[in-house]
């Protein structure tokens, strides 16, 4: 059995942590050393123009932006998806069923732990996150990660020692409580937090409250060194810096060489793959037709019997066909990202896709047409140097035609 490749954790380095200050809309900026020690602190105001000053991000320090937890909701949902795109799409469907007016939500699924299908889902209005990013940029910062303030606390099973496992941790700061425990994550005013605990008495059985200012600051600083979740995903994902100088030239030369070789490599690979695939399909079709002919009336055409079987299966598995074709096309086109998925229960699948250019949808349409699927674009908008489009996918292929092709 092949062992999974361990994840490389970067060596600790100094960071800047931006925290919402008590005097809104001010921001507290902490400079945190590599060992988690707070070196300095400063209160900043986004209403003051920083255009004349040197951008703080120019010193190369990584910036973590913590936003008020009141703006970010947390739920735990059963998401048995095979990959992250499926998990996010499933979370969006479940949220649409339980929330009214959830038109433009930004949804992030926290990393899975121990292979469990029960996942933490964080969601907030996209406009709220954009506003927080704009405030940070007015101060001269470009956040490398955005985290709800309560997610800077350790998880219930990762509180530093075995005696803390299972405890609900509370940080008291500026008249608010930041809370994180087993399935309980939020921040709010103290009175509201206590009201929440009144309805969840099990969360208060092992409650630990830290209210000393220096201790609270130290907890937040340590949590910011390795954030457990990052809201900068999907449409808000940051793009890596482009290489410059000699590195850029070397990259251009390598890419040019690969571009020249790619048609030959693709043609040879496709030819070999198609030969083996065709041989396998012919063999499977022959065996299937023989089985049907043996069980059916001798006067029955085995091809017609196979067509009926395929038609019956397709009618009950149309969602898998639509979603599978869309997922396969997106894997082949890495520039596409799935933002939302909706199925009408019959023959139509709607999805919101983010993509760099309008030509990407033409390429996607051509790929899906090869599977007998029709793609229509119903809406679209420009966003962050690309586009987000609402597409509708319909199954237009006749099951009988599919069956006939299978036994040809």
Buried (B, 14 or more C-beta within 10 A) or exposed (E): EEEEEEEEEEEEEBBBBBBBBEEEEBBBBBBBBEEBEBEEEEEBBBEEEBEEEEEBBEEEBBBBBBBBBBBBBBBBBEBEBEEBBBBBBBBBEBBBEEEEEBEEBBBBBBEBEEEEEEBBBBBBBBEBBBEBBEBBBBBBBBBBBBBBBBBBBBBBEEBEEEEBBEBBBBBBBBEBBBBBBBBBBBBBEEEBBEEBBEEEEEBBEBEEEBEEEEEBBBBBBBBBBEBBBBBBBBBBEEEEEEEEEEEEEEEEEEEEEEEEEEEEEEEEEEEEEEEEEEEEBEEEBEEBBEEBBEEBEEEEEBBBBBBBBBBEBBEEEBBEBBBEBBBEBBEEBEEBBBBBBBBEEEBBBBBBBBBEEEEBBEBBBEBBEEBBBBBEBEEBEEBEEBBBBBBBBBBEBEBBEBBBEBBE
